[in-house]
Amino acid sequence: MGATASQYVDLMTKDFSKVWDDTLVADEPYFNEVVQVLQSNNQYERMSGLAGVAHFTQISEGQEPPESNPKQKYDGKFTHLMYGLISRLTKNAMADDRTGLLREIPRMQAEAGKKTMETIVAAMFDRSQNGSYTGPDGKVLCATDHPRADGGTWSNRPATNADLGVAVLESALTDFESTVDDYGDPAMPVPVMLLINQANRWAATQLLENFDKSGTTNRDINAVKNQFKGLRPFVWPYITDTDSWYLLNEKVKRQIFVYMREALSKRFVTAPDNTLDAIFQSWFRMVTGWVDARGVYGSVGG
């Protein structure tokens, strides 16, 4: 049964000069800044990786060079999931609403849809060290032992999780730049974003913007600001782990993504029964994931 007029008495009376809709109007989704958003026309997407070839080897005159062929790496299958919502109201509720707010339900659903998307995408980072959520290589997003094609491993998190601070960030930047490829050679990703919850906003601003080194009294130079001029903080309020932080390179150089099968859509339909209820429907289909975790370095905090 649809929501009745009695559930919205404030909208039916003359006694209230204004009834505020508490839905927040958002601009472009935050996650557009963080990950690649790709379009899909399929039920699922399959992605794979390929490692290059090994180093050249010095050979003698007439000697046959050693053979080194590209190596296929792990692959992943990413199946789209459907998310939806309906709002059902009686004809009387719609007709008697003096404020017009009930006719704003499609906009309210659109806002709720965007917030849901933000939560889904941010969950990849909130679960970055949750063993129940692994990528195609069998490891969590931020791990100390991602496998390499040559049999070695590489890391994209501190050995011991720690809160954001001067020494921690300096060490993280060194580790980030020390990321290696599948043959142990420097991959040299360039950090451009420090992804944080708003609780870390002030610490991040001091670490990245101060001319002097944060927390010192002898006016040491802020080496982070000096050496990483393109690094900026980015506050993402949908990250629920307030003391977590992540260094990221450019999103187009990262294999972490959102695939959108059906963008946020909405429609109005009449009730399929004999009532005169109004039904507002909204839905979308999407999937998130990653193939290779390089370009992400993070901690869940201390």
Beta strands, then each sheet from edge to edge (+ up, - down):
strand 1: 36-39
strand 2: 44-51
strand 3: 71-79
strand 4: 81-89
strand 5: 146-147
strand 6: 153-154
strand 7: 193-196
strand 8: 232-235
strand 9: 245-248
strand 10: 256-270
strand 11: 278-290
strand 12: 296-299
sheet 1: 1+ 10+ 11- 4+
sheet 2: 2+ 3-
sheet 3: 5+ 6-
sheet 4: 8+ 7+ 9- 12+
end
